[in-house]
Amino acid sequence: MTGATIFAPVLPHMIDHFSAVPHAALLAPLALVTPALLVALLSPVEGLLIDRFGRRSVLIAALAVYALACIAPFWIDDLHGIIATRAIVGMAEAGVMAASTALI
């Protein structure tokens, strides 16, 4: 979860950039913690998907979604959209973590 350590220094800039958005000071940090929350909540579900569809196929799909969701905020200039992509990152990260652990 190096994404959190890379993302944290950008938070003050995000708050400044989205200052016109109501509650930006509360929403910007939400973008930081959303992936970790979804990893914690969805890892058991991802484990069920791994049992159903196989480790390798879930890992490949999760890596593809992870890559797309991680790069998406580069083109998004909406705080709510960024939070949504960070939620998708958390979902994909849960799959990557569960599948890679199962493969090991």
Residue pairs with C-beta under 8 A, 6 or more apart in sequence:
1 35
1 36
1 39
1 93
3 35
3 70
3 89
3 93
4 32
4 33
4 35
4 36
7 31
7 32
8 32
11 28
11 29
11 32
14 24
14 28
14 31
14 79
14 82
15 24
15 25
15 28
18 24
18 27
18 28
18 79
21 27
21 79
21 80
24 79
27 79
27 80
27 83
28 79
30 83
31 79
31 82
31 83
31 86
32 86
34 83
34 86
34 87
34 89
34 90
35 86
35 87
35 89
35 90
35 93
36 90
37 90
38 87
38 90
38 91
38 93
38 94
39 90
39 93
39 94
39 97
41 94
42 90
42 91
42 94
43 94
43 97
43 98
45 94
46 58
46 62
46 94
46 95
46 97
46 98
46 99
47 98
47 102
49 58
49 95
50 58
50 95
50 98
50 99
50 102
55 99
55 102
55 103
56 99
56 103
58 95
58 98
58 99
59 95
59 96
59 99
59 100
59 103
61 95
62 92
62 93
62 94
62 95
62 96
62 99
63 92
63 96
65 88
65 91
65 92
65 95
66 89
66 92
66 93
66 95
66 96
69 85
69 86
69 88
69 89
69 92
70 85
70 89
72 85
72 88
73 81
73 82
73 85
73 86
76 82
76 85
